[in-house]
Amino acid sequence: MILKLALTGMRKKRRDYLILFTGLIISVAVFYMFLTMSLNKDFIARNSVINHIQPVFLVGTVLLSVTTFFYLFYTNSFLLSLRKKEFGLYGLIGVKKQQIGRVFRLETLVITIGALVIGLALGVLLSRVVSWLLMSGLDVGFAEFKVIYVPAVMWTAVYFLIASFITSSVHSARLAKTPIIELLRSDVQSERVVKKPTLTALQTMLGVLFLGIGYLSLYFMEQLRFIGLFTAPVTTTAGTYLLFAALLPVIVRKWKRNKKANLRGINAFTSGQLNFRLSSLKWVLATIAMLIALSAGAIAGGFAFKNDAFLSIDRSWQYDAALYNPGSAEIALLATIPLQEQNSFHVKQDDTYLYYVREELNAAPPLVTDWETYRVVRPEPLPENMKIEDDYQIIPDNWVAALETINPALAGTKSFRIVPLEQYERITGEEVSILLARTADFSAYLQKWQALEELQNDVYSTMMPGFDPKTDAVTSKYSQFKSQYALASGTFFMGFFLGLAFLTMMASILMFKILSGAANDIRRYDSLRKLGVRRKLLENSISREILIVFLFPGVLGLMHVLVGMRLFSFILQEPYYRLWVSILIFLAIYGGYYFFTVHLYRKIVLSHQ
């Protein structure tokens, strides 16, 4: 009987359950994709670059799991609110509350299992696409990568089944404590709006104050640093909830009292509808605004981190290649690249020191970054007499950076000596020739830098005993870029798919909240229709009402994103890089849910007219 009741209830509320089902499918797919990318042990072991990405996807999995749990908890409460009267009727005919609770848990379990089956299939496809995009960008092979990874399937299923059981059990316990008369009257209970002008004014002042502090903390994040990282999210969140609690009811009441606006069409009815449901909407809308900021910000942050991999590497490395003992193959390949600058240096080494030629260094001082002014400069010429203290030769700071630029692989392995050419020629030791090359655009020749690095593997094996090309990397700009780009790419995909999942769940929650009250509005729209109001006016009223509900959190959420990207100002050089893309993605998903909500709402309340 319990199974029959559950299936009957699901058929009756299939539209509402479909919303939960859709959000769950996307969550399962993204969750599985993150786990597959972070748990493929053999694949990670064979690809050192992927080691940099693994923690990023693990962090994404944790964030998504927390958000998904609250999504399940929230949507289950909505499902329960839709079924209260039905469950009350079950109680009247003698069904025990424990049995009713089992019906609700069974319904949730069936939805979760269905979402797992479809979500895992979608997750396999998503993992294949994301891994292909990621590995193509990083030039990493697919060896040992398993798209269908059993541990990821197992942990995904375990997490969602446990989360579903916990959330449904909590709501079943709440259901058991609710009197039957309250369940039966759930669809006729009005949501009263309590007017407290003093409290409203206080909440508004505090909301504006907190939001102002939050925005200022974000704007001056580069100066505030860690203080801002704590202050900004706390005060912005508090200000958002206070403003929605205080200002939203006031704005709608002001509109309702505007006679000029309310005398047009059935605007008075529309404003009354909004005013009627404010007490339950305001907290939801505040949460939606924060989720919009998180989701759109996650997508924008992903783009910015990926772009910063190119900007930061150019700031750290002024020269695109430092070739040791370049042979004919390296010289020929380098000749195909339009170079802005090319210099050669010679270094000798013995058991104790690295020796540089003073005249050679002064003739072509390399470009270095002055970390006090953050400007690219050339060091001043080296003096003839340089003191030695405690076996350390005293040279200007910029020349220390210059020697690391010239000799990135060996500079830190031994102490150095800068000597005149005559003395250098008398020194016995292994000599290394180093060629520095620089182009106008490092990113335009990535494949050629990679080819040069592969050619340098043999040189490193000869020059540095113990060097293994399979496990060790050449010390070069391209090698460091590859590691940074791997981490940035992982962050990009994490941000993009987390943002996508957040946006979908957020819009599903808002849609679910609006549609959960649709059944109660059928009588109101039916009464207007009987009074002679045209169907077109009723449809327009629904569109405006839902548009206002979607508009409030959407506008404030986008404001949070526009200001909130300053959060990364002391980490990234261009935190607003391609922000417009994330805004367009948000508008497409949010707008799609708005039109779908309007369609479903009209279908529910106007179906008999």
N, C-alpha and C positions, 0 to 999 in steps of 0.2 A: 504493500500500500504506500509506503514511504517513497519508493522509487516512482510509482505512478503519480503521486502528488508533485514530486519534484519535476518530472517531465512535463506535466500539465502546466505547472507554474512557469516553467521556462518557455513553453510555447506561447503562453499568454503575454509574457513580457519579453518576447524575443527581440524587439527593437532595442529595449533598454539593455538587455544582456549582450547584444551585438556590440554596443559601445565599449563595454568592459572587455569583451572578447578581442576587439581590434587592438586596443591599447596593450593588452597582455601579449598578443602575438608579436607585436613590434618589440616589446620589452624582452621577451624570450629570445628572439632572433639576435638582438644586439648583445644581450647577456652571453649567449653561446659564442658569438663571434669574438667577444673580448676574451673569454676563457680559452678558446681554441688558439688565439694568437699568443696567449701568455703561458699555456701549459704544455705545448708541444715540445717535450724535453729533447728528443733527438734532433729536431729541427733547430732548436735554440743552441744546442751544443755544437752543431756543425756550422753555424753562422754566427760569428762573433758580433757582427753588427746588430743582430736581432737582440742581443743581450741588453742593449741600450733601450730597446722598446718594451721589453717584457714588464718592467715596473710600471710603465705608463698604462698598459692595458689592465694590469692588476688594480691600479688605482681607479680606473674607469669602471671595473667590475664592482668594486666596493661602493662607489658613488651610485651606480645604477641600482644595486641591490637595495640600498637605503631608500632611494626614491621610489622604487617599485613596491617596496613594503608599504610605504605610506599611500601609494596609489591604490593598492589592493584594499587597504584599510578604509580609505575614503570612499571608494566606489562600492564596497560592500555595505557601507552604512547607507548609501543611496538606494541600493537594491533592497535593503531591509525596509527603508521608509516607503518604498513603493508597494511592498507586500504586507504591510502591517494589518490593513483591513482584512485581507485574505487570510492571514494567519489568525486573526481574531475570530473569523468565521469558523476556521478549523477548531478553535477552542470551544466554540459554542456547540459544535456537533460531537464533542467528546474527545477530540484528539489532545493528548497530553502535550504540555509545553516541551518536554524533552524530545518528543517525537517531531514537533514542529521545528525544533532546533536542528534535529538530524536532517530534516528536509532541506533546510537552508544550507547546512554544511555540504550535503550531497550535491545540491545545485552548484555551489561554488567549486566543488571538487570536479564535477563534470566539465565545467567551463575551463578550469585550469588544465585538465588533461587534454581537452580539445585544443587549447591554445598552445600547449607544449608540443603536440604532434605537428601542428601547422607551423608553429614558431621555430621548431628545430629544423624542419625542412627548409624554411626561409633562411634560418641562420647558417645552414650549410652553404646555400647559394651565396649569402652575404659574405661568409668567410672566404669563399673562393674569389669573389670579386675584389674584396678589400686586400687579400693577400697578393693577388695578381697586381693590383695597382701599387701596393706598397713595395713589393719586391722588384717590380719594373723600375720604379723610381730610384730604388737603392742598388739596383743591379745585383740582386741576391738570387741565387738559384732556388728551385723548389724542392731540392733534395730533402727527403725525410719529412716534408710538410704533409700532415694528414688533415684534410678538410673535414672528414668524419672522424672525430677524435672521441673515443669512448669515455675517458675521464671527464671531458667537457660536457658530454651528453648527460652523464650520471650526475655531476654536480649541479647542472642547470635544472634537471628534473627534481633533485632533492631540495634545492633551495625553493623553487616555486611551489612544490607540494607542501613543504613545511610552512612557508609564508601564508599560503592559502588556508591551511588548517588553523594556524594561529589567529588570523584575522576573522575567519568565519566563526571560530569558537568564542572569541571575545564578543562578537555581535549576537551569537546565540545565547550567551549568558545574559546580555542586556535584554534580549527578547524575553527570556524566562522571568525576569523581574518586572516586566511591564504588565499592568493589569489588562484583562481582556477588554474592558470597556474603553480603555485608552487606545487600544489597538483598533477597535471598531470605529472610533471617532477620529482617527488620524487624518482622514481626508476632509474633515469639516473644521478642523482647528485652525483658526486664523493666526497669523504672525503679527503680533502687536508691535507697533513702533512707539517706544517710550520716549517722550520729549523731555529732555533735561537740558535747558539752555546753558546753564552754568558749566555742567560737565562737558557739553559739546564745545563751548568756547575754550575750556581748558585743554581738551583733547586736540583741538585745532592748533592752538598755540604750541603745544608740546610737539605735535606732528610736524609743523613747519620748522620748529627749532631743531628737532632731531634730523629731519631730512636735510636741512641746511648744513648742519655739522657733518653729516655723511657725505654730502656733495663736496663740501670744502676739503674734507679729508681725502676724497678721491682726486680732486683737482690738484692738491699739493702733495700727492702721494710720493713723488720723487724726493721731496724734502722730509716728509714725515716718516717714510719707510715703514718700519715694523709697528710703530704707533698707529699709523694710518691703516695698516692691515687689520688691526683689531677694531679700531674706532669706526671705520667706514661701513663694514657689513652690519655691525650691531645697531648703529644709529639709523642707517638707511632702512633697515628692516622694521625697527620700532616706529620710525616716522611714517612708513607706508601703512602699517596697520592702524595707527592712530588717525591718519588722514582719511582712510576709507571708513573707519568707524564713525568719525565726526562729520566730515564734509559731504560724503555721498548722500546721506539722508537729507541734509540741508539743501543741497543742489536740486534734488528731485522735488522737495516740498516747495522750493521757490518757483520751480517751473510749473508745478501744479497750481500755484496761486496766481500765475500770470494769466489774466483773463484773455488777453489778446491772443496768446498762443493756444490756450485751451479751448477757445470757441471755434477753432478751425477743425473741421472734420470730427473725429472722435479722439482728439489729443487728450481730452480730459480722462477718457477711459484708459489710454495708454499710460499716462502719468500715474493714474490711480493703481494700475497694475504694478508699476515699478515700486510705488510707495508701499504697496501691500506686502511685497516680498523682501523688503530691504534688510530686515533684521537677520535673515539667513544668508543673504547674498554678500553683505559687506565683507565678512571674513574670508569667504571664498574668493572674492575678487582681489582682495589684498594678497592672498596666497598666489593667485594666478599672476598678478603683476610681478611678484618676486621670481616665480618660475619662468616667466617670459625673459626677465633680465638674465637668469642663469642659463637658459637654453640658447638664446641669441648670443649672449656673451661667450658661451662655450664654443659656438661655431666660429665667431669672430676671432676668439683667442687662438683657435687652431690655425686659421689663416695667418695670423700675425706671427705665431711661433715658427711656422714653416718659412715665412719670408725672412725672419730674423736670422735663420741659419746662414743665409747668404750675406746679410749685412754684418753680422758679428764676425764672420770669418775674414771678411775684407778689412775689418778694423783691427783684427789681431795679427793678420799676416799681410804684410805689404807686398810680398813677392809671391807669385803663383807657383813657382817651382824652385827648388834648390837641389840641383843634380850633382851627385858625387861621381867623380871620374867619368864624365859622360862619354860614351862611345859614339861610333858613327850612326847607330840606330837612333839614339837620343837626339843627336845633332840634326839628323834628317827630319825627325818628327817635329822638333822645335822650329825648324825652318818653315813649316807649314802653318805656324801660328803667328799672326801679326803682333810683334812685341813692341812695347813702349820703351823697355829698358832691358839691357842684358850686360851683366858684369861677371868677370871671372876672378876667383881668389884661390890662393894656395895655402895649405896648412900642413905642417909637419907635426908628428907626434912621437914621443918616446914613452918610456914607462911612467914618466912623471908629469910632463907638460904637453900642452898644445901650443904651437908656435905660429904666430901670424906676422906678416910683413907689414911694417909701419907705412912704408911708402905706398904699398898697394892699397892699404885701407884709406889713406888720405887722398889718393888719386880718385877713388870712387866710393865715398862713404854711402852706405845703403840707407834707404828710407826706414825710419822707425817711428813708432807712436810715442809722443811725449804724454805720459799718463797723468801729468799735472794739468796740462792745458788741453789734452785730448786732440792735439794737432799732429799732423804728420810732418816730420822734420828730418833734416840730414844733420848728423853730429858735426860739431866743429872739428877742425883738424887736430890730430893728436900731437901733444908736445913731444919734443925730442927726449927729454928726461922725465921718466915716470918712476915714482918711488915704489919700493916694495916693502910692505910691512906684514910681518907674520906670514911670509910666503904668499902674500896676496898683492898683486900689482895694482896700484891705485890709478884708475882711469875714470873719466866722466861717466855719469850714470847712463847717458844715452848710448855710450859706446859698449856698455855691458849688454844692452838690448840689441845693439848692432851685431855683436859677435854671435848672439843667439840666432839672429836673422840669417847671418852668413852660414853658420854651422849648426843647424837645428838638431842634428842627430848626435853630435859629439860634444857640444859646447858645455854641457853640465857634467861630463864624465871625468874631467881632469882640470887642474888649474891651468891658467893660460899665461903666456908671455907674448907681448908685442915687441918685436925686435927690429932693428934696421936690416936692410936687405943683405948687407955684407955678413952680418952675424948669422942671419937665417941660412945663407948658403953654406956656412961651415957646420951647421947642425946636421948630425946623422940621425936619421929616423925615417919612418914611412911617410911619404908625401901624398896628400890628397888634393885633387883639384875640385873646386866647387863652382858651379855656374848658377847664378841667380837670374831668373827671368820674370818679367812682369808684363801683363797685358792690361788693356783698358777695361775688360770685362771677364772676370774669372769664370763666371757661370756659363759663358758662351762656349767654352772649350772643355767641358767636364770629361768627355770621352777621351780627349787627348791627354789630359792630366792623368787619367786612369791608366792609359797605355804607358805613359812615362813612368808611373809608379811601378807597374809590372816589370818594366825593363830594369828599374833600379833594384829589384829584389836580388838579382845575382850580384850586383855591386855590394849591397849590404851584407850578403852572406859571406863575401870575401873580406870585407872591411871590418865586420863585427862578428867574431866567433860566437857561435851559439844562436845566431839569428835564424829563425825558421819562418819562411814565407807563409806557411799554413796557419800559424798561430800568432806571429808577430806582424806588426804593421810598420811600414816605412814612415819615418818622421817627416811629414810633409803637410802642406796646406790641404791638399786633397784628402789625405788620410783623416785629418782632424775634421774637415768638412763632412766627410762621410759619416763619422760618428755623430756629429751634431745634427746632421740632416736626418739620420735615422731616428734620433730622439724627437726631433721636431715633427717628422712625418707621423710617428706614433702619437704624438700630442695632437696633431691635426686630425687624424682619424678618430681618436678618442673624443675630442671636442665636437667633431661633426656629428658622430653617431649618438653621443650622449645628448647633444642639443636636439637632434632629431627625435630621440626617445622622449626627452623632457617635453618638447613641444607637443608631441602626440598625446602623451599622458595628460599634460596640462589642459589642452583643448578638449580632450575627452571628459575630464572632470567638469569643466565649465558646461559643456554640452549636457552632460548627465544631470548636473544640478538644475539647469533650465528645464529639461524635459521631465524631470521628476515631479514638477508641479503642473505639468500640462494637463493631466487627467482632472485635476481640480478646477481647471479653467474652462472645461467644456461647457458647463452650465452658464458661465458668464457670456461666452461668445454665442451660445445658443439663444440666450435672452436678447442680446443685441440683434441677432438675426431675425427674431420674431418681431422686434420693434421696427423692422424695415431697413436696417443698416445693410448696405450692399456688401457682398462678399469681398469685392476689391478693397473697400475701406478696411475691412477686418484684416485682410492679408497685409496691407500697408502698415496697419497698427502693430501687427506681430513683427514685421521686419524692423520697424523703428525701435520697438521695445527691446528686441534682442540685440540690435545694433548698439544701443546705448550700453547694455550690459557688457558686450564685448569691447566697446570702445574705451571705457574707463581704465580697466587694467592694461589694455593694449598700449594706450598713450603713455601711462606712467611707467610701464615696463620698458618701453623704448627709451624714455628719458633716462631710466636707470642704466640702460646699455650705453647710451651716448656719453654719459658722465663716467660710468663704471669702468670703461676701457682704460681710463687713466690709472686704474689699479696696477696695470702692467708697465707703467711709464718708466720705472726704474729698473725693469728687467729687459724690456723690448725697446728697440729704437723706433719702430713704427707700430704702436699698439692699435691704431685705427686702420691698418692695412686691410683693404677689401671688406670693410664693415658693411658696405652696401649689399654685399652678397648675402650675409647672414640676415640682414633686414628683409631682403626680397624673399628668402626662404621662409622666414617667419610670417611675412604677409601672405605668402601662398598657402601655407598650412593653416594659419589662423583664419584667413579669408575663406578657405575651403570648408573648415569646420563651421564657420558662421552660416554660410549658405546651406550646408547640410542640416544644421540645427533648425534654421527657418523652415526648410522643407519638411522635416519630421514634425516640428511643432504644429505647422499648418495642417498636416495630415491627421494629427491626433485631435486637435480642437475643432477643426472644420470638417471632419470626415462625414458627419451626419447632416451637413447643410448643403 
